[in-house]
Structure formats: structure tokens, C-alpha cells
Amino acid sequence: MAETVVVEQRERVRRPWVVGVSGASGTPYAASVVRALLAAGEDVDLVVSRAARLTVLDETGVAFRDAHWRQDLRAWLAQGLGDSPPPDTTALDAALDPALDRVRHWPAGDLAAGPSSGSYPARGMLVVPASTAAVAGIALGLSKDLLQRAASVTLKERRPLVVAVRETPLNGPTLRQLVALDEAGAVVLPASPAFYAGGSTAQQLVDFVAGRVLDAVGVGHTLYRRWRGSLGEARADATGGERT
């Protein structure tokens, strides 16, 4: 009986994906990743850097505040690009408030937060978008804020770390830092949308990148149409016509 209780307690341990949002342009990528994680039933620990709050405000009009993070996150996730809502929002909307119960927010300046320790039971970390400053801080192990510290912990614990770098062009120092991250075991994933999936809107291109981030850590999703080995298939599906 005692062993059964221990097993049940272990099964209830929360093991979130840590999502770090840096100050790079590309906050829609982060929103798409968080929406898809919640739609997949995953737990999320969210770290939004100080610089990222300015970017979120500039790109979405949402002021992300520590004291009102749940309200602000809901407003952020409910946004899409263009005239129509993001694909996953319709499915998630009815359950968005309950889904937010699976999100834990940590202030970026809280270096005593859970994800700052290797004993904290996280599955891994997704830094999306990743600025060159975040890339440098993680590669050099600076741990100047919780985002960088959590990423360093993820590497030292040999957990999955995806760095979705969003910058162009890339200079020599940043390229060397990205190589260092690759050698340390991180997945370096440039935020580079592809067009073979048939994406014709900005949101679909954003979702493609978010989908590739989740592919890198094995989280299931339906964010984009996968390549099935047939030329012209995406265009035919979009138009209802024959392949060319």
C-alpha cells in the first residue's frame, strides 16, 4: 500500500516545459508555441525577459505585467496576425482559462525561482524568440537573469534546449556562440519559415516555425502541414485542384 501511495505521488509531479521569451522581434512565435503546448495538455513555466516586455507591447499592444500576468497572457494568446484568429485559438478558446491553470509565471529577475535549480523537475526549455543577447548570455553561462540561468541549468542537466534565434544578418561572434550552443547539446533553430507547407498567411508562417520548435522536443501538434513526398500537394490542397 505504501508503495502505491509513493507511485501516485510521483505521477502527480508537475514537469513543465520552460518557455523563455527574450527581447528579439518575433513574439508571435512564442504565443504560437505556448498555445500549442497548452493544446497538447502540457504544463508551461513562462519567463518573459525585461526586454521582451517592451517587444510584446510594441508588437501586440499588450503590456505584460508581473502582477497581472494571467490576464495579460490571455490577451496575448488570443491575438492572431491579420484578420483571422490563429488556428489553435478556436479550439483552445473555450478551455483557455482552465488551460492557463497549467501555466506558471516566473519574473525574469527572480533568480531563486524553480527553473533556476537543476532539481526543479522541468522537461526542458524553449527559448523563442532568442535574441543575440540571449544567445551570448546562454553560450557564455552569464546567468544575468532567470531566462539565461534556466537555459544554463537545462544544458547542465542534459535536458532538451531549443534556441529559436531571430536575427539577421548574423555576425561572427553570434555564429561562434551558436556553434558553442550546438556543441553543448542545444538545438539551434533559426526562426526561418518554409513555404512548402502551403502557408499563405503570416500566421501560418509563424505556426510553421512554432511547429518546428515543438518537433525538436517531440511534442505533438497540428500547426503546419507536413511534407509527404509529393510535389505540388500543398497547392492542390489549398485550391482543390490537381497537382502540377
N, C-alpha and C positions, 0 to 999 in steps of 0.2 A: 504493500500500500504506500509506504514512504517513497519507494522508487517511482511509483506512478505520479505522485504529487510533484516530485522533482522534475520529471519529464514534462508535465503540464506547465510548470513554471517556466521551463526553458522554451517551450513552444510559444509562450506569450511574450518573449523578449522582443522588443521593437528593434528592427535592424533597417534603418533608413538609408536612402541614397542622399548624400550631402550634395546640394546644388549650390555652387558658388557663382555669383554674378559679379563680374568686375566692371570697370568703368568704360569698356570698349563699346562702340556703337554696335547694336545688334540685340537689344533687349527682347525683341520678338522671338529670337531663338530660345532664350531662357524660358519665356512664357510657354512656348510650344512644348519644351521638354517637361516642364512641371505639369502641364495639363495631361500629357501622355503618361507620365509616371502615375498620376492620380487615377487616370482612367484604367491603368493596368493593376490597380489595387496596391501600389507600392507606397511606403512611407517616405516622407521627404523632410530633410533638415535644410533650411534655407539660410544662406548667408549672402547678404547684399552689401557690397563694399560702399564706403562713403562716396567714392567717385561714381559708382553705379547708380546711386540715388539721383544724382544730377542727370545722368543719361536717361534713366527711366522717366523722370519728369519732362525732359526735353522731347523724348520720342513718343511718349504716351499721354502726357499731361497728368499722370498720377504721381502725387507726392508720397513716396514710400516712407512711412514713419514707424519708428520702433513701437511707440505706444498704440498705434492703430494699424499694425502690420496686417492683421487678418482682413480688415475692411479694405485696405489699400491693395492687398494681394488679390482679393476677389475682383476689384475693379480692373486690375491689370490683366488677370487671366481672362476676363470677359471680353477683352478687346481683340479684334482681328485687324487685318490690313485690308484697306479698300472698303467696299460697300457691304460685303457679306461677312458674317462671323466665321472664326476659324472652324474647320471641320469637326474637331472634337468637342467644341463648346456646346453644340446642340445636345449631344449625348451626355455631357457632363453637367449641364446647367441645372437640371432637376436635383442632382446629387452633389452640387458644388459645395454647399455649406457643410454637409456631412463629410465630404472628401477633405475639406480644409481641416477637419479634426485630425487628419493624418499628417499635417504639416506642423513642424516645429521651427520657429524662427529664432535665430541667434544673432544678436547685434554684432557687427563686424569688429567692434572694439573689445569684445568680451573674450579675452584670452584664457579665461577659466571655463569656457563653455565646453559642453560634452565633446564635440568633434576635435577639440584641441588635444585630446588624450588618445593614445593607442588602445586603451582598454575600453573605450566607448564602442559599442557594437554597431558600427556602420558597415554597409555593404561595399561602399566605395564612394568616389566623388566625381562629379561632372562640373567642370569649370566652363561655363557657357554664358555669354561670350568671354573669351580670355584676352585681356589687353596685353600689350608688350610689357607693361609694368608688372602685371601679374605673372607673366611667363618668366621674367627676370627674377622676381622675388621667389617663385617656387623653385626655379632651377638653382638659385644660389642659396636656398634654405634660409631666407631672411626672416620669415615669420613675423613680418611687421604688422599684420592684422590676422583676424581669425581665418579669413579665406586662405592666406598663404600658409598659416600654421596647419590648418586642416589638410591641405594638399600635401604638405611635408609629412604629416602623420600617415596619410594614405600611402605614400610611397614607402615609408619605412616599415609599415605593416604588410607590405606586398599586396595591397588591395587595388582594385581597378581604379585608375585615374585617367580621365579623358580631359584633354585640354583643347577646347574648340577656339583656336586662335582666330581673331578677327582683326586683321591689319593688312594693309597693302600700300606700297611695296614693303618687303621685309629687308632689313639691313643685316650686315654681317653679324653683329653681336646677338641679335634676336635669333638668327638662324643657328648660331652656335648653341644658344640656350635651348632651342627646340631640340637639337640633336642630343644635348645633355639630358633632357627630359625623356626622350625616346630611349636612351641608354639606361636610364634609371627605371624604366618599365612603364612609363606613361604612354598613352595613345595620343599622338599629336594629330588633331583632326581639324584642318583648316575649314572655316565656315564657307565652303565653296559649293553652292547649289549646282546640281546637274539638271539637264533638260531632257534626258532620255525617258524620264518617268512621266512625261506629258504635262508637267506643271505649266499652267498658263497664267497664274496669278502670283502676286508677291507672297501671299500666304502659303501657297503650295510650295514655292521655292524655299521659304523658311521652314516649312514642315519637313522637306526633304533633308535639310541639314540636321534638324532635331531628330529625325528618324535614324540618321546615320550615327548620331551620338548614342542613341539607345541601342542600336545594333552592336556598337562596340562593347557594351556591357551585358548583352544578352537579354534585354527587356523587350518583350513583345509589344507590337504596336501596329497601327494601320495608317501611319502618317503619309506614306507615299506608295506608289505603285512600283513593285519590284520588277527588275529585268527578268524576262522569261525566255530570252534567246531568240526572239522573233523581231526582225526589223519592221518598223512601221506600226507595231502593235499598239503603242500608246496613242498615236494619231488616229488609228482606226477606232479605238475605244472611245476617244473623245468626240469623234464626228459620226460614229455609227456607220462609217463607210468601209470600203475594202482597203486592205493593206497595199502599199505601193512599194 
